[in-house]
Amino acid sequence: MNNNLIYDILYSVHTIIAGVTGSGKSVLLNDVIYTIIRNYHFTECRLILCDPKRIEFAKYKDLPHVLRYGNDTYSIISALRYAQEEMDRRYRIAEDDTWDEPDFTPIYIIIDELADVLLNGGKEVKTLLQAIAQMGRSANIHLIVATQHPSRQQFPSFIQDNFTTKVALHCDTPTQSRQILGTAGAENLSIGNAIVARVGRKPYYSHIPMIEKTEIRRVVEMVVNECKLSKPSVKPSKSVSAPVQQTTQAKVKKAVFAVLDVLKCLALIPVLVIWKMVDES
């Protein structure tokens, strides 16, 4: 596998991947997820997956790495809200201890089709993404988004300013290439190849590796099964605390009934007094 490309994405602040349909965007996103779950324990790296296609990331939703999985407008907005709340929580922790930099677990928000998410989610999604793009770095929260429409409408200023890594796959026109990289060239790429531009580095060519579905399935099932085995089995406790608790509950119940009986007797006293007065008269 081309580790340079994958780890350049993982060690970037935010990454945008753009190219026409079939150029390899989803393949590259699957490569990134595969690398994370194969090399990092879920306590070391977490994922938020936004899957408007509904099928691309569905195979990963049961992984312990996945904090949120969204496949429609409502669930995607909910996942992004969660990310913003977690970012705010981490900022509050950092504010309480300004001398030591907290070691937050990295969270990668992976969006398969940015254009669909922005179109269906409207202003709220754009506001959430902008906040995470501008402030996520200090909270160790990172965006990795892909789009097949590299136009000005899909590349608002917050993406141009805050996404430090731009991966251009095959594009239809030089204009689309310039929108991603700032220069022409991506229109000449063959399918499965990319130009990677990182801030402060010279752009380089890279090939996107294809990982077989059987290998991805093997690793996913292995990680899920390992997580299930590591969880404590839920069985009735054999300790003495259960009988003691049952005995205590029985005593309390008996005392309550005794109090109720006393109250009933007290309630009858005025009735008996009145009856006696009427009888004497």
Contacts in CASP RR format, 6 or more apart in sequence:
PFRMAT RR
TARGET T0000
AUTHOR 0000-0000-0000
METHOD contacts of the structure
MODEL  1
MNNNLIYDILYSVHTIIAGVTGSGKSVLLNDVIYTIIRNYHFTECRLILC
DPKRIEFAKYKDLPHVLRYGNDTYSIISALRYAQEEMDRRYRIAEDDTWD
EPDFTPIYIIIDELADVLLNGGKEVKTLLQAIAQMGRSANIHLIVATQHP
SRQQFPSFIQDNFTTKVALHCDTPTQSRQILGTAGAENLSIGNAIVARVG
RKPYYSHIPMIEKTEIRRVVEMVVNECKLSKPSVKPSKSVSAPVQQTTQA
KVKKAVFAVLDVLKCLALIPVLVIWKMVDES
1 31 0 8 1.000
1 35 0 8 1.000
1 209 0 8 1.000
1 211 0 8 1.000
2 206 0 8 1.000
2 207 0 8 1.000
2 208 0 8 1.000
2 209 0 8 1.000
4 206 0 8 1.000
5 28 0 8 1.000
5 167 0 8 1.000
5 194 0 8 1.000
5 196 0 8 1.000
5 206 0 8 1.000
5 208 0 8 1.000
6 31 0 8 1.000
6 32 0 8 1.000
6 35 0 8 1.000
7 35 0 8 1.000
8 165 0 8 1.000
8 196 0 8 1.000
8 198 0 8 1.000
9 15 0 8 1.000
9 32 0 8 1.000
9 144 0 8 1.000
9 165 0 8 1.000
9 167 0 8 1.000
10 32 0 8 1.000
10 35 0 8 1.000
10 36 0 8 1.000
10 108 0 8 1.000
12 142 0 8 1.000
12 164 0 8 1.000
12 165 0 8 1.000
12 198 0 8 1.000
13 136 0 8 1.000
13 137 0 8 1.000
13 142 0 8 1.000
13 162 0 8 1.000
13 163 0 8 1.000
13 164 0 8 1.000
13 165 0 8 1.000
14 133 0 8 1.000
14 137 0 8 1.000
14 142 0 8 1.000
14 143 0 8 1.000
14 144 0 8 1.000
14 145 0 8 1.000
14 162 0 8 1.000
14 163 0 8 1.000
14 164 0 8 1.000
14 165 0 8 1.000
15 142 0 8 1.000
15 143 0 8 1.000
15 144 0 8 1.000
15 145 0 8 1.000
15 163 0 8 1.000
15 164 0 8 1.000
15 165 0 8 1.000
15 166 0 8 1.000
15 167 0 8 1.000
16 114 0 8 1.000
16 145 0 8 1.000
16 146 0 8 1.000
16 147 0 8 1.000
16 155 0 8 1.000
16 159 0 8 1.000
16 163 0 8 1.000
16 165 0 8 1.000
16 166 0 8 1.000
16 167 0 8 1.000
16 180 0 8 1.000
17 25 0 8 1.000
17 28 0 8 1.000
17 29 0 8 1.000
17 144 0 8 1.000
17 145 0 8 1.000
17 146 0 8 1.000
17 147 0 8 1.000
17 167 0 8 1.000
17 169 0 8 1.000
18 25 0 8 1.000
18 146 0 8 1.000
18 147 0 8 1.000
18 148 0 8 1.000
18 150 0 8 1.000
18 166 0 8 1.000
18 167 0 8 1.000
18 168 0 8 1.000
18 169 0 8 1.000
18 171 0 8 1.000
18 176 0 8 1.000
18 179 0 8 1.000
18 180 0 8 1.000
19 25 0 8 1.000
19 147 0 8 1.000
19 148 0 8 1.000
19 150 0 8 1.000
19 168 0 8 1.000
19 169 0 8 1.000
19 170 0 8 1.000
19 171 0 8 1.000
19 176 0 8 1.000
19 180 0 8 1.000
19 186 0 8 1.000
20 148 0 8 1.000
20 169 0 8 1.000
20 170 0 8 1.000
20 171 0 8 1.000
20 172 0 8 1.000
21 148 0 8 1.000
22 191 0 8 1.000
23 148 0 8 1.000
23 169 0 8 1.000
23 170 0 8 1.000
23 171 0 8 1.000
23 189 0 8 1.000
23 191 0 8 1.000
23 192 0 8 1.000
24 169 0 8 1.000
24 191 0 8 1.000
24 192 0 8 1.000
24 208 0 8 1.000
25 112 0 8 1.000
25 146 0 8 1.000
25 147 0 8 1.000
25 148 0 8 1.000
25 169 0 8 1.000
26 56 0 8 1.000
26 112 0 8 1.000
26 146 0 8 1.000
27 192 0 8 1.000
27 208 0 8 1.000
27 210 0 8 1.000
27 211 0 8 1.000
28 146 0 8 1.000
28 167 0 8 1.000
28 169 0 8 1.000
28 194 0 8 1.000
28 208 0 8 1.000
29 56 0 8 1.000
29 110 0 8 1.000
29 112 0 8 1.000
29 144 0 8 1.000
29 146 0 8 1.000
30 56 0 8 1.000
30 211 0 8 1.000
30 216 0 8 1.000
31 208 0 8 1.000
31 209 0 8 1.000
31 211 0 8 1.000
32 108 0 8 1.000
32 110 0 8 1.000
32 144 0 8 1.000
33 47 0 8 1.000
33 49 0 8 1.000
33 57 0 8 1.000
33 60 0 8 1.000
33 110 0 8 1.000
34 211 0 8 1.000
34 215 0 8 1.000
34 216 0 8 1.000
34 219 0 8 1.000
36 45 0 8 1.000
36 47 0 8 1.000
36 65 0 8 1.000
36 108 0 8 1.000
37 60 0 8 1.000
37 63 0 8 1.000
37 65 0 8 1.000
37 219 0 8 1.000
37 220 0 8 1.000
37 223 0 8 1.000
38 219 0 8 1.000
40 65 0 8 1.000
42 63 0 8 1.000
42 64 0 8 1.000
42 65 0 8 1.000
42 223 0 8 1.000
42 227 0 8 1.000
43 105 0 8 1.000
44 105 0 8 1.000
44 106 0 8 1.000
45 65 0 8 1.000
45 105 0 8 1.000
45 106 0 8 1.000
45 107 0 8 1.000
45 108 0 8 1.000
46 65 0 8 1.000
46 66 0 8 1.000
46 67 0 8 1.000
46 105 0 8 1.000
46 106 0 8 1.000
46 107 0 8 1.000
46 108 0 8 1.000
47 60 0 8 1.000
47 63 0 8 1.000
47 65 0 8 1.000
47 66 0 8 1.000
47 67 0 8 1.000
47 107 0 8 1.000
47 108 0 8 1.000
47 109 0 8 1.000
47 110 0 8 1.000
48 66 0 8 1.000
48 67 0 8 1.000
48 68 0 8 1.000
48 69 0 8 1.000
48 79 0 8 1.000
48 80 0 8 1.000
48 82 0 8 1.000
48 83 0 8 1.000
48 107 0 8 1.000
48 108 0 8 1.000
48 109 0 8 1.000
48 110 0 8 1.000
49 57 0 8 1.000
49 60 0 8 1.000
49 61 0 8 1.000
49 66 0 8 1.000
49 68 0 8 1.000
49 69 0 8 1.000
49 70 0 8 1.000
49 79 0 8 1.000
49 110 0 8 1.000
50 57 0 8 1.000
50 70 0 8 1.000
50 76 0 8 1.000
50 79 0 8 1.000
50 80 0 8 1.000
50 109 0 8 1.000
50 110 0 8 1.000
50 111 0 8 1.000
50 112 0 8 1.000
50 117 0 8 1.000
51 57 0 8 1.000
51 58 0 8 1.000
51 69 0 8 1.000
51 70 0 8 1.000
51 71 0 8 1.000
51 112 0 8 1.000
52 71 0 8 1.000
52 72 0 8 1.000
52 76 0 8 1.000
52 112 0 8 1.000
52 113 0 8 1.000
52 116 0 8 1.000
52 117 0 8 1.000
52 120 0 8 1.000
53 71 0 8 1.000
53 112 0 8 1.000
53 113 0 8 1.000
53 116 0 8 1.000
54 71 0 8 1.000
54 72 0 8 1.000
56 112 0 8 1.000
57 69 0 8 1.000
57 71 0 8 1.000
57 110 0 8 1.000
57 112 0 8 1.000
58 69 0 8 1.000
58 71 0 8 1.000
59 216 0 8 1.000
59 217 0 8 1.000
59 220 0 8 1.000
60 66 0 8 1.000
60 69 0 8 1.000
60 220 0 8 1.000
61 69 0 8 1.000
62 224 0 8 1.000
63 220 0 8 1.000
63 223 0 8 1.000
63 224 0 8 1.000
63 227 0 8 1.000
64 223 0 8 1.000
64 224 0 8 1.000
64 227 0 8 1.000
65 223 0 8 1.000
67 82 0 8 1.000
67 107 0 8 1.000
68 75 0 8 1.000
68 78 0 8 1.000
68 79 0 8 1.000
68 82 0 8 1.000
68 83 0 8 1.000
69 75 0 8 1.000
69 79 0 8 1.000
70 76 0 8 1.000
70 78 0 8 1.000
70 79 0 8 1.000
73 120 0 8 1.000
73 121 0 8 1.000
76 117 0 8 1.000
76 121 0 8 1.000
76 125 0 8 1.000
77 121 0 8 1.000
77 124 0 8 1.000
77 125 0 8 1.000
77 128 0 8 1.000
79 109 0 8 1.000
80 109 0 8 1.000
80 125 0 8 1.000
80 128 0 8 1.000
80 129 0 8 1.000
80 132 0 8 1.000
81 128 0 8 1.000
83 107 0 8 1.000
83 109 0 8 1.000
83 128 0 8 1.000
83 132 0 8 1.000
83 141 0 8 1.000
84 128 0 8 1.000
84 131 0 8 1.000
84 132 0 8 1.000
86 107 0 8 1.000
86 139 0 8 1.000
86 141 0 8 1.000
87 131 0 8 1.000
87 132 0 8 1.000
87 135 0 8 1.000
87 136 0 8 1.000
87 139 0 8 1.000
87 141 0 8 1.000
90 102 0 8 1.000
90 104 0 8 1.000
90 138 0 8 1.000
90 139 0 8 1.000
90 140 0 8 1.000
90 141 0 8 1.000
91 135 0 8 1.000
91 138 0 8 1.000
91 139 0 8 1.000
93 102 0 8 1.000
94 101 0 8 1.000
94 102 0 8 1.000
94 138 0 8 1.000
94 139 0 8 1.000
104 139 0 8 1.000
104 140 0 8 1.000
105 140 0 8 1.000
106 140 0 8 1.000
106 141 0 8 1.000
106 142 0 8 1.000
107 140 0 8 1.000
107 141 0 8 1.000
107 142 0 8 1.000
108 142 0 8 1.000
108 143 0 8 1.000
108 144 0 8 1.000
109 132 0 8 1.000
109 141 0 8 1.000
109 142 0 8 1.000
109 143 0 8 1.000
109 144 0 8 1.000
110 144 0 8 1.000
110 145 0 8 1.000
111 117 0 8 1.000
111 143 0 8 1.000
111 144 0 8 1.000
111 145 0 8 1.000
111 146 0 8 1.000
112 146 0 8 1.000
113 146 0 8 1.000
113 147 0 8 1.000
113 148 0 8 1.000
114 145 0 8 1.000
114 146 0 8 1.000
114 147 0 8 1.000
114 154 0 8 1.000
115 147 0 8 1.000
115 148 0 8 1.000
115 149 0 8 1.000
115 154 0 8 1.000
117 125 0 8 1.000
118 125 0 8 1.000
118 126 0 8 1.000
118 129 0 8 1.000
118 154 0 8 1.000
126 156 0 8 1.000
129 143 0 8 1.000
129 158 0 8 1.000
130 156 0 8 1.000
130 158 0 8 1.000
132 141 0 8 1.000
132 143 0 8 1.000
133 143 0 8 1.000
133 158 0 8 1.000
133 159 0 8 1.000
133 162 0 8 1.000
133 163 0 8 1.000
134 158 0 8 1.000
134 162 0 8 1.000
136 142 0 8 1.000
143 163 0 8 1.000
147 154 0 8 1.000
150 168 0 8 1.000
150 171 0 8 1.000
150 176 0 8 1.000
150 179 0 8 1.000
150 180 0 8 1.000
151 176 0 8 1.000
151 179 0 8 1.000
152 179 0 8 1.000
155 179 0 8 1.000
155 180 0 8 1.000
164 198 0 8 1.000
164 199 0 8 1.000
165 196 0 8 1.000
165 197 0 8 1.000
165 198 0 8 1.000
165 199 0 8 1.000
166 180 0 8 1.000
166 181 0 8 1.000
166 196 0 8 1.000
166 197 0 8 1.000
166 198 0 8 1.000
167 194 0 8 1.000
167 195 0 8 1.000
167 196 0 8 1.000
167 197 0 8 1.000
168 177 0 8 1.000
168 180 0 8 1.000
168 181 0 8 1.000
168 185 0 8 1.000
168 186 0 8 1.000
168 189 0 8 1.000
168 194 0 8 1.000
168 195 0 8 1.000
168 196 0 8 1.000
168 197 0 8 1.000
169 186 0 8 1.000
169 189 0 8 1.000
169 192 0 8 1.000
169 193 0 8 1.000
169 194 0 8 1.000
169 208 0 8 1.000
170 186 0 8 1.000
170 187 0 8 1.000
170 189 0 8 1.000
170 190 0 8 1.000
170 191 0 8 1.000
170 192 0 8 1.000
170 193 0 8 1.000
171 177 0 8 1.000
171 180 0 8 1.000
171 186 0 8 1.000
171 187 0 8 1.000
171 189 0 8 1.000
172 187 0 8 1.000
173 187 0 8 1.000
174 184 0 8 1.000
174 185 0 8 1.000
174 187 0 8 1.000
176 186 0 8 1.000
176 187 0 8 1.000
177 183 0 8 1.000
177 184 0 8 1.000
177 185 0 8 1.000
177 186 0 8 1.000
177 187 0 8 1.000
178 184 0 8 1.000
180 186 0 8 1.000
180 197 0 8 1.000
181 195 0 8 1.000
181 197 0 8 1.000
181 203 0 8 1.000
185 195 0 8 1.000
186 195 0 8 1.000
189 195 0 8 1.000
192 207 0 8 1.000
192 208 0 8 1.000
193 205 0 8 1.000
193 206 0 8 1.000
193 207 0 8 1.000
193 208 0 8 1.000
194 205 0 8 1.000
194 206 0 8 1.000
194 207 0 8 1.000
194 208 0 8 1.000
195 203 0 8 1.000
195 204 0 8 1.000
195 205 0 8 1.000
195 206 0 8 1.000
196 203 0 8 1.000
196 204 0 8 1.000
196 205 0 8 1.000
196 206 0 8 1.000
197 203 0 8 1.000
236 242 0 8 1.000
END
